[in-house]
């Protein structure tokens, strides 16, 4: 036969087991939530890393293109700076020829009028 204190302990143990079981379920649910949050954070990290890499590569490409264009501009300036004296000489020749033509036509008109 069971004594009084033994009869009370059996239901307390079942109750205690049930409380522990509830705690286990609650902890499992928390763990599941933490795993989901970690997965979302990991996906966001991967997405942001890809975005960062894309923008970094785009920036590098833009810098390279800028450097290439600056080199082209410098080369063009050097190339066209050689034309300036030649254009000045041709302009002077044109003005001189135009003056001579004007003087010749004035002399011809003067000779015709005399």
Residue frames relative to the residue before (quaternion, step in Angstrom):
aa qw qx qy qz dx dy dz
X 1.0000 0.0000 0.0000 0.0000 0.00 0.00 0.00
X 0.4169 -0.7155 0.5093 0.2341 3.63 -1.11 0.80
X 0.4254 -0.6755 0.5393 0.2681 3.47 -1.09 0.73
X 0.6994 -0.4884 0.3301 0.4041 3.56 -1.30 0.32
X 0.6919 0.4718 -0.3046 0.4538 3.60 0.82 -0.85
X 0.6199 0.5272 -0.3472 0.4661 3.63 1.13 -0.48
X 0.6346 0.5307 -0.3384 0.4485 3.59 1.03 -0.70
X 0.6730 0.4942 -0.2986 0.4622 3.59 1.00 -0.72
X 0.6540 0.5412 -0.3241 0.4175 3.60 0.98 -0.69
X 0.5995 0.5740 -0.3753 0.4128 3.61 1.01 -0.63
X 0.7028 0.4233 -0.3043 0.4840 3.63 0.71 -0.84
X 0.6110 0.5445 -0.3645 0.4444 3.63 1.04 -0.60
X 0.6374 0.5169 -0.3326 0.4646 3.58 1.00 -0.73
X 0.6414 0.5072 -0.3244 0.4755 3.60 0.98 -0.79
X 0.6461 0.5114 -0.3060 0.4769 3.53 0.99 -0.83
X 0.6550 0.5076 -0.3053 0.4692 3.53 0.96 -0.87
X 0.6337 0.5200 -0.3191 0.4756 3.60 1.00 -0.82
X 0.6622 0.5029 -0.3088 0.4617 3.55 0.96 -0.87
X 0.6353 0.5133 -0.3261 0.4761 3.61 1.00 -0.76
X 0.6480 0.5031 -0.3160 0.4766 3.57 0.98 -0.81
X 0.6268 0.5324 -0.3303 0.4632 3.58 1.06 -0.78
X 0.6371 0.5147 -0.3187 0.4772 3.60 1.02 -0.80
X 0.6447 0.5163 -0.3177 0.4656 3.56 0.98 -0.82
X 0.6311 0.5279 -0.3258 0.4657 3.57 1.02 -0.83
X 0.6617 0.5002 -0.3062 0.4672 3.58 0.91 -0.90
X 0.6506 0.5168 -0.3079 0.4635 3.56 0.98 -0.87
X 0.6624 0.4925 -0.2980 0.4794 3.58 0.97 -0.84
X 0.6209 0.5287 -0.3393 0.4689 3.59 1.07 -0.72
X 0.6516 0.5057 -0.3136 0.4704 3.58 0.99 -0.84
X 0.6326 0.5152 -0.3264 0.4774 3.59 1.02 -0.79
X 0.6453 0.5229 -0.3156 0.4589 3.56 0.96 -0.91
X 0.6333 0.5282 -0.3218 0.4652 3.57 1.00 -0.84
X 0.6541 0.5082 -0.3058 0.4695 3.58 0.97 -0.88
X 0.6611 0.5009 -0.3067 0.4669 3.57 0.97 -0.85
X 0.6357 0.5208 -0.3317 0.4632 3.58 1.02 -0.77
X 0.6473 0.5117 -0.3194 0.4661 3.59 0.98 -0.84
X 0.6502 0.5081 -0.3112 0.4715 3.56 0.98 -0.88
X 0.6469 0.5093 -0.3178 0.4702 3.59 0.98 -0.82
X 0.6425 0.5179 -0.3231 0.4633 3.59 0.99 -0.81
X 0.6530 0.5023 -0.3140 0.4720 3.58 0.95 -0.86
X 0.6458 0.5128 -0.3182 0.4677 3.57 0.98 -0.83
X 0.6430 0.5215 -0.3203 0.4605 3.58 1.00 -0.82
X 0.6563 0.5032 -0.3086 0.4699 3.59 0.95 -0.89
X 0.6493 0.5059 -0.3167 0.4714 3.58 0.97 -0.83
X 0.6301 0.5373 -0.3243 0.4573 3.59 1.00 -0.83
X 0.6613 0.4989 -0.3037 0.4707 3.58 0.91 -0.94
X 0.6540 0.5132 -0.3110 0.4606 3.60 0.95 -0.89
X 0.6786 0.4833 -0.2912 0.4702 3.59 0.91 -0.91
X 0.6236 0.5341 -0.3367 0.4609 3.58 1.06 -0.73
X 0.6464 0.5053 -0.3160 0.4764 3.59 0.99 -0.84
X 0.6420 0.5248 -0.3132 0.4629 3.55 0.99 -0.88
X 0.6447 0.5221 -0.3091 0.4651 3.56 0.96 -0.95
X 0.6670 0.5038 -0.3020 0.4584 3.58 0.90 -0.95
X 0.6301 0.5319 -0.3329 0.4575 3.58 1.02 -0.83
X 0.7055 0.4591 -0.2740 0.4652 3.57 0.81 -1.00
X 0.6133 0.5388 -0.3463 0.4623 3.58 1.06 -0.69
X 0.6659 0.4890 -0.2997 0.4770 3.58 0.94 -0.92
X 0.6400 0.5203 -0.3236 0.4636 3.59 0.98 -0.84
X 0.6423 0.5198 -0.3182 0.4648 3.58 0.99 -0.84
X 0.6528 0.5082 -0.3165 0.4641 3.59 0.91 -0.88
X 0.6447 0.5169 -0.3166 0.4657 3.55 0.98 -0.88
X 0.6532 0.5134 -0.3076 0.4639 3.58 0.98 -0.86
X 0.6423 0.5125 -0.3203 0.4714 3.59 0.98 -0.83
X 0.6493 0.5095 -0.3223 0.4636 3.59 0.95 -0.84
X 0.6567 0.5028 -0.3120 0.4675 3.57 0.95 -0.86
X 0.6265 0.5314 -0.3331 0.4628 3.59 1.02 -0.81
X 0.6638 0.4993 -0.3070 0.4647 3.59 0.90 -0.91
X 0.6434 0.5149 -0.3196 0.4677 3.58 1.00 -0.81
X 0.6695 0.4912 -0.3024 0.4680 3.58 0.94 -0.86
X 0.6288 0.5231 -0.3388 0.4650 3.59 1.02 -0.76
X 0.6337 0.5170 -0.3231 0.4761 3.58 1.02 -0.80
X 0.6520 0.5110 -0.3132 0.4644 3.59 0.96 -0.87
X 0.6460 0.5158 -0.3218 0.4616 3.60 0.95 -0.86
X 0.6552 0.5068 -0.3153 0.4630 3.58 0.92 -0.89
X 0.6532 0.5092 -0.3087 0.4678 3.56 0.96 -0.90
X 0.6554 0.5059 -0.3105 0.4669 3.60 0.98 -0.84
X 0.6322 0.5231 -0.3370 0.4616 3.60 0.98 -0.82
X 0.6536 0.5040 -0.3113 0.4711 3.57 0.93 -0.89
X 0.6605 0.5190 -0.3024 0.4504 3.55 0.96 -0.93
X 0.7406 0.4171 -0.2367 0.4706 3.59 0.83 -0.97
X 0.5481 0.5980 -0.4140 0.4130 3.60 1.16 -0.31
X 0.6122 0.5379 -0.3562 0.4572 3.61 1.16 -0.47
X 0.6355 0.5464 -0.3314 0.4333 3.61 1.15 -0.50
X 0.5505 0.6528 -0.3917 0.3425 3.60 1.10 -0.63
X 0.6965 0.4401 -0.3075 0.4762 3.67 0.72 -0.87
X 0.6347 0.5294 -0.3307 0.4555 3.58 1.04 -0.80
X 0.6589 0.4982 -0.3113 0.4698 3.60 0.97 -0.82
X 0.6203 0.5363 -0.3384 0.4617 3.57 1.04 -0.76
X 0.6547 0.5111 -0.3013 0.4685 3.59 0.96 -0.89
X 0.6676 0.4911 -0.3009 0.4718 3.59 0.92 -0.87
X 0.6276 0.5304 -0.3338 0.4619 3.59 1.03 -0.78
X 0.6488 0.5111 -0.3136 0.4684 3.57 0.98 -0.87
X 0.6413 0.5158 -0.3209 0.4687 3.59 0.97 -0.85
X 0.6469 0.5265 -0.3143 0.4534 3.58 0.97 -0.92
X 0.6677 0.4913 -0.3054 0.4685 3.57 0.92 -0.91
X 0.6454 0.5155 -0.3254 0.4603 3.57 1.00 -0.81
X 0.6622 0.4936 -0.3061 0.4735 3.61 0.90 -0.87
X 0.6444 0.5154 -0.3266 0.4610 3.58 0.98 -0.82
X 0.6376 0.5154 -0.3207 0.4743 3.59 1.02 -0.81
X 0.6589 0.5042 -0.3103 0.4641 3.59 0.91 -0.91
X 0.6434 0.5180 -0.3186 0.4649 3.57 1.00 -0.85
X 0.6509 0.5114 -0.3108 0.4671 3.56 0.99 -0.89
X 0.6606 0.4966 -0.3044 0.4736 3.58 0.93 -0.91
X 0.6444 0.5195 -0.3245 0.4577 3.60 0.99 -0.84
X 0.6754 0.4754 -0.3101 0.4709 3.58 0.93 -0.86
X 0.6169 0.5269 -0.3489 0.4691 3.65 1.09 -0.64
X 0.6603 0.4978 -0.3051 0.4724 3.58 0.95 -0.88
X 0.6378 0.5168 -0.3231 0.4709 3.58 1.02 -0.79
X 0.6602 0.4963 -0.3084 0.4719 3.59 0.95 -0.90
X 0.6376 0.5243 -0.3139 0.4691 3.57 1.08 -0.81
X 0.6635 0.4970 -0.2983 0.4731 3.57 0.99 -0.88
X 0.6469 0.5087 -0.3216 0.4683 3.60 1.01 -0.74
X 0.6866 0.4892 -0.2903 0.4527 3.59 0.95 -0.85
X 0.6520 0.5193 -0.3302 0.4429 3.65 1.10 -0.39
